[in-house]
Amino acid sequence: MTKDELIDAASTKAGCSKKEVGEVLDAILENITKALMSGDKVVLTGFGVFRVVDRAAREGVNPKTGERIHINASKAPKFKAGKGLKEAVK
């Protein structure tokens, strides 16, 4: 499902215009991003948790040359599905 398809489905279900739903979805995604950037986690009960995880520096291998390379430490967003979502897709 694409973002446009999600907006279409939500506007039909909620009885709102696609423009309104699109603005709300954009605001939600922007706030999730801001929370993750500040190190907070976002909990959507029954759906899941968005959080940031630290990835340690490590050694990797260039698949073309086989040469060992250093991969710097980084942060990455992570999503863990909640019980309700897990049960729904079983």
RAWOQUI-V931408 format. One record per pair of residues at least 24 apart in sequence whose C-alpha atoms are under 10 Angstrom apart, sorted by the first residue. I is the first residue (numbers start at 1). J is the second residue. If there is no record, write none. Layout:
BEGIN
I&J + I&J
END
This chain:
BEGIN
33&77 + 36&76 + 36&77 + 36&78 + 37&75 + 37&77 + 41&77 + 41&78 + 41&79 + 42&79 + 43&79 + 43&80 + 43&82 + 44&81 + 44&82 + 45&81 + 45&82 + 45&83 + 45&84 + 45&85 + 46&81 + 46&82 + 46&83 + 46&84 + 46&85 + 46&86 + 46&87 + 47&80 + 47&81 + 47&82 + 47&83 + 47&84 + 47&85 + 47&86 + 47&88 + 48&79 + 48&80 + 48&81 + 48&82 + 48&83 + 48&84 + 48&85 + 48&86 + 49&78 + 49&79 + 49&80 + 49&81 + 49&82 + 50&77 + 50&78 + 50&79 + 50&80 + 50&81 + 51&76 + 51&77 + 51&78 + 51&79 + 51&80 + 52&76 + 52&77 + 52&78 + 52&79 + 53&77 + 53&78 + 53&79
END
